[in-house]
């Protein structure tokens, strides 16, 4: 395994990713925490082994970038030839997904609308949204003002009623005297 220096923690696969893969692969099996940790360490070591071998193959072919072919050759030279067919399938899937992403990003270009027009439309939408927000804020402010006025009127009416009740008691007390 790799050296047991403090940097190994920085070079591991996230445990959440491993846990998700374990649950998807073995949905009805319980896996102990130390077994999960062992899987993480094995995956990390496997990746390190393959990438190191692929790097050596890349250097021997005087290239600066490890290509998928280098990884496939590394699998074969390390005795993992049985994985190569599946690796090639995954590689093809990745290329297909990347192509779809590129096509999706170029969809904007295929609309036939100049970028300046799209920016103008975007600014127009932003302006409408700001206007609507300002109108909502104005309505809320008016409602708060009306509520405050009603509260003041209610307080004044209550104070007036209290004052009138107090005045009539004063008159009754004067009559009693």
CORBEL-V892860 format. One record per backbone hydrogen bond with DSSP energy under -0.5 kcal/mol. CO is the residue of the C=O (numbers start at 1). NH is the residue of the N-H. E is the energy in kcal/mol with one decimal. If there is no record, write none. Layout:
co = [CO:CO]
nh = [NH:NH]
e = [E:E]
This chain:
co = [5:6:7:7:8:9:14:14:15:16:17:18:19:20:21:22:26:32:33:34:35:36:37:38:39:40:41:42:43:44:45:46:47:48:49:50:51:52:53:54:55:56:57:58:59:67:67:68:69:70:71:72:73:74:75:76:80:81:83:84:85:86:87:88:89:90:91:92:93:94:95:96:97:98:99:100:101:102:103:104:105:106:107:108:109:112:114:115:116:117:118:119:120:121:122:123:124:125:126:127:128:129:130:131:132:133:134:135:136:137:138:139:140:141:142:143:144:145:146:147:148:149:150:151:152:153:154:155:156:157:158:159:160:161:162:163:164:165:166:167:168:169:170:171:172:173]
nh = [8:9:10:11:11:12:17:18:19:20:21:22:23:24:25:26:29:36:37:38:39:40:41:42:43:44:45:46:47:48:49:50:51:52:53:54:55:56:57:58:59:60:61:63:62:70:71:72:73:74:75:76:77:78:80:79:83:84:87:88:89:90:91:92:93:94:95:96:97:98:99:100:101:102:103:104:105:106:107:107:108:110:111:111:112:114:118:119:120:121:122:123:124:125:126:127:128:129:130:131:132:133:134:135:136:137:138:139:140:141:142:143:144:145:146:147:148:149:150:151:152:153:154:155:156:157:158:159:160:161:162:163:164:165:166:167:168:169:170:171:172:173:174:175:176:177]
e = [-1.5:-0.7:-0.9:-0.6:-1.1:-0.7:-0.6:-1.7:-3.1:-2.2:-2.2:-2.7:-2.5:-2.4:-2.4:-3.3:-1.5:-2.3:-2.5:-1.9:-2.3:-2.4:-2.4:-2.7:-2.8:-2.5:-2.5:-2.7:-2.6:-2.3:-2.7:-2.7:-2.8:-2.3:-2.2:-2.9:-2.1:-2.1:-2.4:-2.4:-2.6:-2.3:-1.6:-2.4:-1.6:-0.5:-1.6:-2.6:-2.6:-2.1:-2.4:-2.0:-2.6:-1.7:-3.3:-1.3:-2.0:-1.3:-2.5:-2.6:-1.9:-2.5:-2.6:-2.2:-2.2:-2.6:-2.2:-2.3:-2.6:-2.5:-2.3:-2.3:-2.2:-2.3:-2.5:-2.5:-2.5:-1.7:-0.7:-0.7:-0.5:-1.8:-0.6:-0.9:-0.9:-0.5:-2.1:-2.6:-2.2:-2.6:-2.3:-2.6:-2.3:-2.4:-2.4:-2.5:-2.4:-2.3:-2.6:-2.4:-2.6:-2.3:-2.4:-2.5:-2.3:-2.3:-2.4:-2.5:-2.5:-2.3:-2.6:-2.5:-2.2:-2.4:-2.6:-2.4:-2.4:-2.6:-2.7:-2.3:-2.4:-2.8:-2.6:-2.4:-2.8:-2.8:-2.4:-2.7:-2.7:-2.6:-2.4:-2.6:-2.8:-2.4:-2.3:-2.3:-2.4:-1.6:-1.9:-2.2:-2.0:-2.2:-2.1:-2.0:-1.6:-1.0]
